[in-house]
Amino acid sequence: MLAEKSAIQNPVRKPQLSEEMIEQLQELIKTVKFGSISLIIQDGKVVQIDKNEKIRFR
């Protein structure tokens, strides 16, 4: 019962992505060979995109 009240008072917000952010993410995804891309979200809004790329030697 307590969890139900908490969920009603604090609804989950979906992060907002602008068209520019989507285009930037698509470019980053195309260029990463080994690594990761992280979205930093505050108050339901994307405020930062981090790209971590690894360089692998054979």
C-alpha positions as protocol buffer text, in pm:
chain_id: "A"
residue {
  index: 1
  type: MET
  ca { x: 0 y: 0 z: 0 }
}
residue {
  index: 2
  type: LEU
  ca { x: 280 y: 243 z: 87 }
}
residue {
  index: 3
  type: ALA
  ca { x: 460 y: 166 z: -242 }
}
residue {
  index: 4
  type: GLU
  ca { x: 139 y: 241 z: -434 }
}
residue {
  index: 5
  type: LYS
  ca { x: 106 y: 586 z: -274 }
}
residue {
  index: 6
  type: SER
  ca { x: 472 y: 663 z: -343 }
}
residue {
  index: 7
  type: ALA
  ca { x: 437 y: 570 z: -710 }
}
residue {
  index: 8
  type: ILE
  ca { x: 133 y: 795 z: -747 }
}
residue {
  index: 9
  type: GLN
  ca { x: 307 y: 1092 z: -585 }
}
residue {
  index: 10
  type: ASN
  ca { x: 630 y: 1048 z: -785 }
}
residue {
  index: 11
  type: PRO
  ca { x: 539 y: 939 z: -1138 }
}
residue {
  index: 12
  type: VAL
  ca { x: 826 y: 815 z: -1354 }
}
residue {
  index: 13
  type: ARG
  ca { x: 920 y: 1071 z: -1619 }
}
residue {
  index: 14
  type: LYS
  ca { x: 1053 y: 963 z: -1956 }
}
residue {
  index: 15
  type: PRO
  ca { x: 1375 y: 1139 z: -2059 }
}
residue {
  index: 16
  type: GLN
  ca { x: 1316 y: 1401 z: -2329 }
}
residue {
  index: 17
  type: LEU
  ca { x: 1533 y: 1369 z: -2642 }
}
residue {
  index: 18
  type: SER
  ca { x: 1545 y: 1649 z: -2895 }
}
residue {
  index: 19
  type: GLU
  ca { x: 1595 y: 1581 z: -3265 }
}
residue {
  index: 20
  type: GLU
  ca { x: 1951 y: 1717 z: -3229 }
}
residue {
  index: 21
  type: MET
  ca { x: 2028 y: 1470 z: -2948 }
}
residue {
  index: 22
  type: ILE
  ca { x: 1893 y: 1180 z: -3152 }
}
residue {
  index: 23
  type: GLU
  ca { x: 2109 y: 1278 z: -3449 }
}
residue {
  index: 24
  type: GLN
  ca { x: 2415 y: 1312 z: -3224 }
}
residue {
  index: 25
  type: LEU
  ca { x: 2351 y: 969 z: -3072 }
}
residue {
  index: 26
  type: GLN
  ca { x: 2320 y: 815 z: -3417 }
}
residue {
  index: 27
  type: GLU
  ca { x: 2656 y: 964 z: -3519 }
}
residue {
  index: 28
  type: LEU
  ca { x: 2824 y: 841 z: -3201 }
}
residue {
  index: 29
  type: ILE
  ca { x: 2683 y: 491 z: -3249 }
}
residue {
  index: 30
  type: LYS
  ca { x: 2818 y: 482 z: -3605 }
}
residue {
  index: 31
  type: THR
  ca { x: 3168 y: 584 z: -3494 }
}
residue {
  index: 32
  type: VAL
  ca { x: 3218 y: 364 z: -3185 }
}
residue {
  index: 33
  type: LYS
  ca { x: 3396 y: 39 z: -3266 }
}
residue {
  index: 34
  type: PHE
  ca { x: 3462 y: -76 z: -2906 }
}
residue {
  index: 35
  type: GLY
  ca { x: 3320 y: 119 z: -2613 }
}
residue {
  index: 36
  type: SER
  ca { x: 3005 y: 264 z: -2467 }
}
residue {
  index: 37
  type: ILE
  ca { x: 2774 y: 564 z: -2484 }
}
residue {
  index: 38
  type: SER
  ca { x: 2601 y: 687 z: -2166 }
}
residue {
  index: 39
  type: LEU
  ca { x: 2316 y: 932 z: -2120 }
}
residue {
  index: 40
  type: ILE
  ca { x: 2323 y: 1150 z: -1809 }
}
residue {
  index: 41
  type: ILE
  ca { x: 1971 y: 1243 z: -1702 }
}
residue {
  index: 42
  type: GLN
  ca { x: 1855 y: 1504 z: -1449 }
}
residue {
  index: 43
  type: ASP
  ca { x: 1491 y: 1577 z: -1371 }
}
residue {
  index: 44
  type: GLY
  ca { x: 1379 y: 1363 z: -1665 }
}
residue {
  index: 45
  type: LYS
  ca { x: 1595 y: 1552 z: -1919 }
}
residue {
  index: 46
  type: VAL
  ca { x: 1912 y: 1439 z: -2094 }
}
residue {
  index: 47
  type: VAL
  ca { x: 2183 y: 1685 z: -1989 }
}
residue {
  index: 48
  type: GLN
  ca { x: 2497 y: 1508 z: -2110 }
}
residue {
  index: 49
  type: ILE
  ca { x: 2616 y: 1233 z: -2341 }
}
residue {
  index: 50
  type: ASP
  ca { x: 2940 y: 1048 z: -2259 }
}
residue {
  index: 51
  type: LYS
  ca { x: 3133 y: 840 z: -2514 }
}
residue {
  index: 52
  type: ASN
  ca { x: 3397 y: 596 z: -2388 }
}
residue {
  index: 53
  type: GLU
  ca { x: 3599 y: 431 z: -2660 }
}
residue {
  index: 54
  type: LYS
  ca { x: 3850 y: 150 z: -2623 }
}
residue {
  index: 55
  type: ILE
  ca { x: 4150 y: 94 z: -2845 }
}
residue {
  index: 56
  type: ARG
  ca { x: 4227 y: -275 z: -2883 }
}
residue {
  index: 57
  type: PHE
  ca { x: 4552 y: -418 z: -3010 }
}
residue {
  index: 58
  type: ARG
  ca { x: 4587 y: -764 z: -3157 }
}
